[in-house]
Amino acid sequence: MSDWDEKPLIVQSDRTLLLEVDHPKYEECRDSISRFAELEKSPEYLHTYRITPLSIWNAAASKMTAEEIIDELYKYSKYPLPQSLNAEIVTQVSRYGKLKLQRDEKGELVLTTKEPNYLREILRNKKVQEFIEGRKDKNSLYVKSGFRGHIKQALIKIGFPVEDIAGYEQGNEYKFNLRKTCKSGKPFQIRDYQRASIDAFYQDGSVEGGSGVVVLPCGAGKTIVGIGAMHAVGAQTLILVTNTLSIRQWRDEILDKTDIPAEDIGEYSGDKKEIRPITIATYNIITHRKKKGGDFTHFHIFSANNWGFIIYDEVHLLPAPVFRMTSELQAKRRLGLTATLVREDGLEEDVFSLIGPKKYEVPWKELEKQSWIAEAKCVEIRVPMRSLMRGMYSVADDREKFRLSSENPVKMRVIGTLLEHHKNDQVLIIGQYLNQLQKVASKFNLPLITGKTPLAERSNLYAQFREKKIQALVVSKVANFSIDLPDANVAIQISGTFGSRQEEAQRLGRILRPKSDGSGAVFYSVISSDSAEERFSHNRQLFLTEQGYEYFIYTYDDFQNKFGNYLDLQKKKQKKAKQKVSA
């Protein structure tokens, strides 16, 4: 057997990488190539990755060289590397940092390069011309004041990622101390990987630091990273989050882990409009308009204070209007926090150019091995559609096909069986369609949380779940983000948003917080077999597959053999109840 045969990877000239799943070096190779390639498909035996300009630029921003990328490919490739790919990697790595935004001796914003040909090409592009003030010399151009973000956006779309070292305004100073013991009485210390991510972002306050994205799994303490970065920056901070519940959770964490007084933390939401040294606002309130096409009512929050730091929680969800405002806030330090940089709208390039490149990421499985997040098992259960529904499905349009397969009534039996099987666990039943969720809540007599549930009631139900007074909750997509339920250890996903990879990751994240007893977690996805839902499920699972999670597939018969038949279980339960009464 040759040396090539002992390797798990096939590298192709079309920039795709084929990785053998059953190979002994699969995990080692996956962890290596995921630093500079994106997973596209994950069938059982052969996973397909693709090298893209953006994946290479992110690697380059993290100081990975072209030689290191090529060496990693050579290390795992069965066959010699295509020379065209080698050349492409060298070219794309060299492009990052070829153009720099910086300040000249007078403080003017200039775009510079050591290769004048780049500037000639840029000056011919109409989408870039509008942001150029004029030529300074053969190696640099003046950029119009206030268009630092706009020009980065325009340049990345034509294949020129800009390294921004123009520096940052300090903003209003705000110093505070981190506690050694939380207010709750527990000892507090920033973990090694959290400290490494803060250092990678801040870089001792240099112009190379101060803007970028930290990618960590749900439950790994992204809020602590944000607090640690606030401490390093030492300035008044605006924190943008997904919902009002997230505001309260950030506020509680800040009060628990720092000596910041409560009166210095403001909430800017539908309920309150407070501007304080530390202000936490929702994306929804910032993008609110009184009428369609009108002005954004609350955009002034970005200029309401001399912020020195802006944190974007769940940055992969950043709405387009906030992108637009962020393009004008490039003099502020900016940190994006997320469990996945995947965006279904393809705007990853805008995150790269406006928030900053990926500065730090830890594979989920690595943190699982260190017990920082719970060990999780992913199970997909495929249920049949009965003849009547199959007939309706066959004549429906694509969107209706997805809804019908998602709301398949056979799923009720699976839910009932799983609830019986996990009756001593803390279970979340998560879905997309409100009608389906209402039926589940009614049938199994469970509390239901949707977007219409008042915040006070929602908080109360979550509190009862945390205290184990409630052992199962039915939740809509409002629970996809930023809920703190540390003891939730089973999730049953019964419907979702088409092929959303980030939703799959976020939903698994609901059960990843480490358990007090060290136990693991189980993530069930219940889907209709041979349907649109099954096709979309393959795409949903891509991100988690890249992180090392394997989905165990059960047919409906397999499931019944392993867990039992719901109707039989109900009969046994009723029989026991009758015997108890008669006794």
ROLOGU-516958 format. One record per residue (C-alpha): residue in one letter; x, y negated, z. Coordinates in steps of 0.1 Angstrom, whole numbers, plus 5000, padded with zeros to 4 digits. Example, Ala and Ser with C-alpha at 12.3 -4.5 7.8 and 13.67 -1.06 7.14 Angstrom:
! ROLOGU-516958
a512350455078;s513750115071;
This chain:
! ROLOGU-516958
m500050005000;s501449664990;d501749365013;w498849194993;d496449485000;e496849435037;k495349085035;p491748985038;l491448685014;i490948634977;v491748274966;q490248174933;s491047884909;d487547744912;r488447644948;t486447934964;l487848174990;l486448524994;l486948665029;e486449035037;v484349065068;d485349425077;h489049345075;p491049365107;k492349015102;y488948865094;e488648665126;e492148535125;c491748435089;r488348275094;d489648055122;s492547945100;i490747855068;s487747695086;r490147395093;f490247305057;a487447485039;e483647505042;l481547815044;e479047845015;k477648205017;s477748475043;p476348805030;e477249115050;y480649205036;l482148905017;h481948545029;t482548265005;y484347945015;r485047644993;i487847394995;t486447044988;p488046704988;l486246615020;s487346935038;i490946855027;w490746495038;n489446595073;a492346835076;a494846565065;a493346325090;s494046575117;k497746575106;m497546895087;t499946885057;a499547035022;e502347275029;e500647405060;i497347455042;i499147635013;d501147845038;e497947955055;l496348055022;y499548245012;k499548415046;y496148575041;s495748595003;k495748934986;y497048784953;p499348494943;l497648154948;p496447984916;q498847704907;s496047474899;l494647504934;n498147434950;a498347124929;e494847014939;i495547054976;v498746854973;t496846584954;q493946554978;v496146565009;s498246284994;r495146074987;y494346045024;g496445755036;k497545655001;l495245355006;k495345175039;l493244895054;q495244675077;r495744315088;d498444095073;e500543845092;k497643595091;g495143845103;e493543875069;l492044215059;v494044375031;l493944695012;t497444815006;t499345094988;k502845184977;e501445284943;p500244974923;n498545204897;y495945284924;l495044914927;r494644884890;e492245174889;i490245034919;l489944684903;r488344834872;n485544984893;k482444764895;k481144914928;v484444814945;q485044474928;e482244304948;f484144364980;i487544234968;e488543864974;g491543884951;r495044014947;k497643934974;d500644094957;k501344394935;n500744634964;s497844474981;l494344324977;y492444085000;v489144235012;k486144005018;s485543935054;g482744155069;f483044425042;r485544665059;g482944945060;h481444875026;i484744905008;k485545235026;q482145375016;a482645264979;l486145404977;i485445744991;k482645794966;i485245754938;g487645994955;f489845744974;p489645805012;v491045505031;e493045525062;d491845235084;i494545095106;a493144735107;g492644755145;y489744685168;e488244395188;q488544465225;g485044345233;n484044255268;e486144435293;y484444685316;k486644905338;f485345185361;n486645495379;l485945855373;r484846045404;k486846335418;t483646465434;c480246425417;k477446255435;s475846595435;g478746715457;k480446935431;p484146875422;f484646695389;q487546735365;i487746675328;r488547015312;d491647065291;y489847075257;q487746765267;r490846575276;a492546685243;s489546555223;i489546225242;d493346185235;a492946275198;f490246015195;y491845725215;q495545785207;d496645555235;g494745265221;s496845255189;v495345145155;e495545515145;g492945595172;g489545445180;s487245585153;g486345935145;v484246245153;v484646505180;v482946845172;l482147065202;p479447335208;c476247255227;g476847305263;a480647235261;g480246885276;k480146635248;t478646375272;i481746415294;v483946355264;g481946035258;i482345925294;g486045995293;a486445795261;m484545505277;h487045525306;a489945515282;v488645225262;g487545015292;a485044805275;q481244735275;t479645025256;l476545085234;i475445455233;l473045565206;v471045885213;t468146085197;n465346025223;t464345875256;l464946195274;s468546185262;i468845825276;r467945945310;q470346245308;w473246025297;r472345775325;d472246065351;e475646195339;i477245855341;l475945795376;d477046145387;k480546135372;t481645765376;d481345475400;i479345265375;p476445115395;a472945185383;e472244815377;d474944805350;i473245075329;g470544955306;e467845155287;y466745025253;s463845235242;g460145215235;d459545175272;k462344935282;k464444665265;e467444615288;i470944495277;r473544575303;p477344635302;i476545005295;t473445015272;i471845345260;a469445305230;t467545555208;y467945575170;n464145545167;i463945205184;i466845065163;t465245175131;h461745045141;r459944805117;k456644635121;k455744705085;k457144925057;g459944745040;g460144475067;d463144385089;f464344615115;t462944465147;h465744565171;f468944565149;h470044265169;i471144505197;f474344565177;s475144195182;a473344135215;n476644185234;n480344175226;w480544555226;g484044705226;f482845065220;i479945235203;i479145605208;y476945795183;d475446105200;e474346375176;v476146185148;h475046435122;l471546295126;l472545935120;p469745755101;a470545565069;p469745225084;v472145285112;f474745375086;r474145035070;m474644845102;t477645055111;s479344955079;e479444605093;l480744715128;q484144845117;a485944625142;k484344815170;r485745145183;r483345425173;l483045775185;g480746035169;l479746345190;t478146645174;a478047025175;t478147035137;l479146785110;v476746955086;r474146715071;e471446855049;d471346515030;g474946545019;l476046225037;e479046375054;e481246135034;d479445845050;v480145985085;f483846015074;s484145665060;l481945475085;i482345655118;g485745815111;p487346145102;k486946455123;k489546415151;y488946725172;e487047055170;v487147375189;p485647705175;w482547805195;k483948165200;e487148025215;l485247845243;e483048155247;k486148365254;q487248115280;s483748125296;w483147755290;i479947845271;a477748155275;e478348465254;a475548485229;k474048755207;c472048665176;v469248895165;e467048855134;i463749045134;r462049085100;v458349145102;p455949245073;m453149025059;r449749205059;s448049265026;l445548965029;m448348725038;r450548865011;g447848794985;m447548434997;y451248404996;s451548534960;v449448244946;a450747964968;d453247694957;d456747694972;r456047475002;e452847665011;k454747995007;f457247875033;r454447775057;l452548095053;s455548315059;s456548105089;e453048135105;n452748505099;p450448635126;v452448965130;k455048745148;m452648725177;r453249095185;v456949045184;i456748745208;g454548945232;t456949235232;l459949005237;l458248815266;e457549155283;h461149265277;h462548935290;k460048885318;n462848815343;d464748575320;q464348205312;v462848195277;l462347915252;i459947985222;i460947735195;g459047655163;q458247395137;y454447415131;l452247275159;n449247485150;q451347795154;l452947675187;q449447595201;k448247955193;v451348095210;a450947885241;s447247965243;k447648345237;f450448385263;n449248115287;l452447915285;p453147545288;l453647365254;i455947065248;t455646865215;g456446515204;k453046405217;t453746535253;p454046225275;l457646185288;a456746225324;e454946555317;r457846675296;s460346585323;n458246765349;l457947085328;y461647085322;a462347035359;q459947335368;f461747545342;r465147455357;e463847545391;k462447875377;k458947795387;i458147835350;q459948125332;a458848055296;l458247735276;v456847685241;v458647385225;s458547215191;k461547055174;v461746785201;a463747045220;n466347085193;f468546815209;s469846695242;i467846885267;d469647015298;l468347355307;p471347535320;d469647865329;a467747915296;n469248245284;v466748355257;a465548165227;i462848295203;q462748105171;i459448155153;s459747885125;g462047615114;t462847335090;f463547525058;g467247605055;s468647365081;r472047485093;q472347215119;e468947305134;e470047665137;a473147555155;q471247315178;r468647575187;l471347835197;g472947555216;r469847535240;i470947865256;l474747825255;r475347645288;p477347885311;k475148075335;s475748065372;d475948455373;g478148475342;s475548655321;g475048615284;a472248475261;v470148615233;f468948415203;y466148575184;s464948465149;v461548615139;i461048585101;s458748735075;s460548985053;d460748955015;s459648585017;a460748225012;e461448215050;e463948505046;r465748335018;f466048005038;s467248205068;h470448295050;n471347935046;r470347845082;q472848095096;l475847975076;f477247735102;l476947995131;t478548265109;e481448035103;q481747995141;g482048375144;y478448475153;e477048795137;y473348835132;f472049185141;i469149255117;y466149465128;t463249565106;y459849575123;d460149945127;d463649915141;f462349655165;q459449865177;n461750165182;k464049965203;f461649735223;g458349915221;n455049845204;y453249535218;l449849695217;d451050005235;l452749795261;q449549605266;k447549925271;k450050055296;k449949715315;q446049735316;k446150095328;k448550005356;a446349715366;k443249935367;q445050195388;k446149925412;v442549795416;s441050145421;a443750225447;
